[in-house]
Amino acid sequence: MGAVGLTALVACEARRQPEHTTPPAADSAATVAAPAPAAPPPDTVDASRTEHGYQPGHDTTFYIGQQRYRLLLRAETDSTKPLVAVTEGIVGPYYADDTTTFARTHRVRGYAGGQTITLLDPAGRQVFRRQLRKADFYQVAGQDIATVSNPERPLFVGYHAPSQTLAFTVVVGIPDSDVWRTCVLTLGLDGRVRSLSAGRWSGGEGPDCQAKLLADGTLLDCEALRRPDGRTVQLLKPQATLVAALLLSDSTLCTIYRYGQYREIVNADSTRDYEWVVDRRRRNAPNAFVLNTRGQVRQQFRYAGYFDVLGYLVPRRYVWQTHSYYLLDEERGLHVLDKHNPASVAAVPFQQMQRFRQPQRPEEVRFVITTETATLAFYVDPAQPTRLRYQRIEPRN
């Protein structure tokens, strides 16, 4: 997947589906004493860390209090048990159940399979073993896509001690394609499924977002904020596409939207297609919002620097010396978001910046943001986060 490159030279690390399925019953469980609530970890969120494309799962460990627990994450396919589904059109004839009748029946074939999540305590004893099957993902990923998918190992996202919640992502998609969903799963320490949501769509116009379990137990699944008290802050809006949901800190995020909707059209050869129709009433309306995890808007502004490469991307960089995020609009300039003050958003157009000329000043921090069409270097004085110099870096032949 062609993703925007985000390189920094600063001294920092560096179709809609229903949202939930009915949780399957637990396979086995052991009683676990409730651990003492752990102190919230320090805020380490950095929205400029991007992980676009497929992220494979792997066995891992995590701590409950001072005790280290181990997760075994597996996926398997049973080629002796075929599955058949009727595609809505997104799965092609390559996966046809019968190629001679596919144009009429739209039936596609896959094989049974799923994931197994096993939790072991510090002594190596099994706490629970949770099995997931393809049918568990029919409502969130589509029955046709789940049927032909190759089961992938879950990826551990995090653990919230007070609610005893483990979070994972599970990729469900069409093999050898850019079409998949990164579904978001939560389990309790008893192994029971607490939630399963559709998560992030890939294959065109999916949001720039990564699933995250926050320190207070709020889960960002790239369609909503799911709070530990059971309330949901819906991020999707009518007649709009979610471009990005970027966590700025453990308590705030920035959402960006593209206003409009698709309209079906009939071509001259009677085939059907879709075209994007812009909502002209909101052409100049704010489309970017800084909000807290309760959904309260702290600031809003207009941002048009995103682009779509099999998914939306927002070119950006976090500079820890200024505790600020810099969102690039290649044609206009930067938006500066103060991580410590969510209500503070400043637009800095290129006209207000000086062009860089040697030498670099001793107090300046240099950072680079690269898009598919340009590479720009910025120089900022940490004492004045909105005063910058910039240069366009020409590609080397």
N, C-alpha and C positions, 0 to 999 in steps of 0.2 A: 504494500500500500504506500503510495507516495505521500509521505508525511512531511510537514514543515520541519525544517531543522532548527533547533533552538540551541545555539551554542553560546556559552557565557564565559567571559574571561574575568569574572568577578570571583572573589574568594567565598563562594557559597556552593553548597552541594547542588554544585551548580544548581406502510402499512400498520396500524395500531392494533394490538391484541388486548384482551382483558388482562388485568394486572395480576390476578392471583389464581392459583389452582387450589383444589382441595388438598390439604397436606396428607400424604400417605402415612399409614400407621408405622410406628417404630418397629424395627425388626427385633431388637433386643436392647436392654438398658440395664445399667447397674446404678444403685443408689450412690450419689456422691454428696458428701457434706458440703454445704454452701460455704464457699471461701469468704474470708473477710474482705470487705470492699477495699479495692486498691485505690491509692491516691491517683487522681487524674494525671496522665503523663503530660509533659510540657508540650506546648503547641508547636508541632513540627510540620504543619501543612505548608506546602509550597505548590501553588497552582501552576507554576511554570514547568514542573516536572511532568513530562508527557510520556505516555506509554501507548502509542497507537499501534493498532494491529493485534494479532493474536498473542495472548499471554498464556503460556502453558503452566499448568499446575504442577506441584511437586510436593513430596513429603516435607513436613516442617515441624518445628517445635514452637511452643509459646509458654508463657508463665502464668500461673494462677497463684498470686501471692509470691512466695519464694519457691514454689514447686514447678518443675518443668514438665509439661505434658507434650505428648507426641501425636501428630496427625498423620495417618497413612491415607493417601488419596489415590484412588485407582479408577480406571475406566476399562470396560471390556465390551466386545461385540460377540454375539452368538450367531454364527453364520448358518446354524442348523435351523433357525427359527425366522423365516421371512415375515416381514410386515408389509402391508399394502395400504396406501392412502390415496385419496383423490386430491390432486394439486389444484390450488387456486390460480395457478399460472406462473408462479415464480420458479418452480422446479421444472427443468426442461426434460426432453425425451431421452437424454443420456441415462436417466434413472427410471425409464419406463418399465412397468411390469410386463408389458407386451408391446413392442415397438410397432407391430402391425395394427394395433387398435388404439394406440395412445392418443391420436388426434381426436378420437371420439370419446374415449373413456377418461382420459387424463389421469390414469392410474399410475402411480410410481411405487417402486419397491425399495425396501431397505431391510435391515435385519435387527433383531432384538438386541438389546444391550443397555448399558447404563453405567452409573457411577457408584462407588462404594467409599464411604467416609468412615474411618475407624479412629476412635480416640483412645489412647493409652495413657494411663496414669504414670506417675514417676517410677513405680515399681514394674511397669510393663504390663499391668493388668488392663483388660478391656473395660472401658467405661461405657461405650456404646459402639454400635455398628449400624450405620444408616445406609440403606440401599435405595437408589433412585433408578427408575426405569424411564424409557422414552415417553411413555404415556403421561408421566408427571409434567412434561414440558409441552404437551400439545396446546394448552390454552395460552401459554406465554410466548411460545416461539412459532406456533403453527404446526398442525399435525403433519403436513406434507414435508416441511423442513426437518422436523424432529425425526420423521420416519427414515429419511435418506441419510441423516447425519451419522458421522462417526463419533461415538462418545469420546469426550475429552475429559482429562483429569480436572477436577475442581481446583480452583486457585483460592487459597486462604487469604481473606481480607483483613480479619482482625477479630479480637475477643473483647467483650465488654463485661467486666467482672460483676458490677452490681445487678445486672439483669441476667447474668449467666448466658450470654448470647454469643454464638460464633457466626461469623459472616463469611460467605464464599461467593465467587463468581463461577458460572458454568457456561462455557461457550457451546451453543447449539447452532449449527449452520450447514449449508450445502457444501459437501467436500470439494476441494480444489476450486473454490470460488471466493469472492470477497463478500458473500452474503451470509451473515450470521447475527445472532443475538448473544450478548453477554448477559445472561440471566443472573439475577442476584438471589441468593439463598441464605436464609438464617436458620440455625438450629439451636435448641436449648441443650444444656448439659445432660438432659435425659435422652438426647438423640432425636427428639421429635422436631418435625419441620414447623417453624413458626411463621415463615413467609417465603413465598417464591414469586418474584416479580420479573417482568419482561426485560428490564434493564435497558442497556444501550443497543441500538440498532446499527449495524454496519452494512455497507453495500451501497451507500449514497445517502447523504443528508442525516446521518446520525450525529448526535451532539458531541462536542468536544467535552468529554467528561470521563471521570474514573470513579467507580464505586468506592465508597469510603465509609467506614464505621467510626464515628466521632467519639471523643472522650466522654460525652454525656449520654452515649447510647443511641444517638440519632444516626440513621442509616441513609446515606445518599445513594440511590440506585439509578440515577440519571433520568428518572421520570418524576420522582417525588422525593421529599424528605420524610422518612418514616420515623416518628419520634417514639421513645420508649414508653410514653404514656398511652400509646395506641392511636394518637392523632396523626394525620397525614397532611403535609403541605404539598399540594399538587403543583408541579412545575410546568406542566403542559398547559397551553392556552388555546382557546378556539381561534381559528383563522390565523394561525401562527405556527411556525416551526421552531422548536427549541434548538438554537445554534450551539449553546455552551452552558454548562453548569460547573463553574470553577470555584472550588473551595479556596477562600482567601485565608481563613483561619479555622480553628475548631468551633467557631460560633458564627461565622459569616460566609456567604458565598455570593458570587456574581452570576446572574443568569442573563443570557443574550438571546434575542429572538429575531426571526425574519418574518415580517408581517405579510400575510397573503395566504393563498391556498391553491391547490391544483384543480384544474377544470378539464373535464374529458372533452376531447375533440374527435371528429370523424374525418379521416383523411380521404383523398380523392379515390383511393382504391378500396374504400369502405373499412379499412383497418382503423382501430381506435388507438388514440394516444392521449397523453396528458400534457398540459402546459401550465406553467406557473403564472398566476395572476396576482400582481402586487395590490395590496390594500392601499389605495391612494389616499384615503382619509388619514392614514397613520404614517404617511411617507416621511414626515419630519418629527414624528412623535418619539419620545424616549423608547428605546428598545433594549436597554441594558439596565439592570437593577441590582443594587447591593442590598441583600436582605439577611436577616438572622435566621436561625434554625426554627423559629416560630413563625416564619413567613412575613415578618414585619419589614417593610421596605425602609431602608436607611438613606438611600440615595438613588437617583436615576439619571441617565444620560443617554446620548445618542452615539452609537458606535457602528461603523460600517467596514471595519478592517478585516473581517473574517472572510474565508473562502472555503470552497468545497472540493476536496480530493477524496472521493469515496467516503466522505464524512467531513463535517465542518471542522475547521481549525482556526484558532485564534492565536496569532503570533504574539508572544509575550515573554517577559523575563522578570523574575523577582530578584531584587537587589537588597541583600540583607543589611548593607550599610545604611541604606535610606529607609529600611523596612517598608518598601513600596513595590507594587507591581507596575510594570510598564507594558501597556497594551498598544501594539503598533497598528496604526492605519497607514499603510504605505503611501497613500496619496495625501494624507492630511497631517499626520504627526502622531503624537502619543497621548494616551490617557493614563494618568498617574493615580493609582489607588493606594491609599495609606492603609497598611495592614492593621495598624494600631488604632486607627480612627476611621471606621467604615463609612462615616458620613462625608469624608473628605475625598472628593474626586476632582482632579484638575485636568483640563484639556490643554495640551501644550502643542500648538501647531508648529510646523517646520519654520514658519515665518518668525516665530519668537525665539528660535534656536540660532545660535551662531554656528557657522560652518567650522569644522575642526581644522586648525592649523597647528603644526608642530611648534613647540613641544607639548607633550601631555603634562599638565600641571601636577605637582606633587600630591595635591589633595584629591584629584579626580579619580573616580572609579570608571573603568571602561567595561562596557558590556555590549554584546553583539546579538542581534536578532536577524535570522535568515529566513526568508520566505522562498517560494519556488522561483520568484522572479528578481529578487534583490537581496543584498546583504548590507545591513546598516550597522555601523558602530556608533555608540553613544558614550559621552563622557559627562559624568555628573559629579558635582561636589556634594558629599553626604550632608553637609550643613544646609544645602539648598536643593532639595530633591526635584524641584521643577525647573531648575536652571541647568540646561544641557547644551552641549555642543554635539554635532553629529557629522558623520561622513558616510558617503556611499562607497562601498568597496567593490571595485570592478573585478569581475572574474578573471582568473589567470588563464591564459591560452595554453 
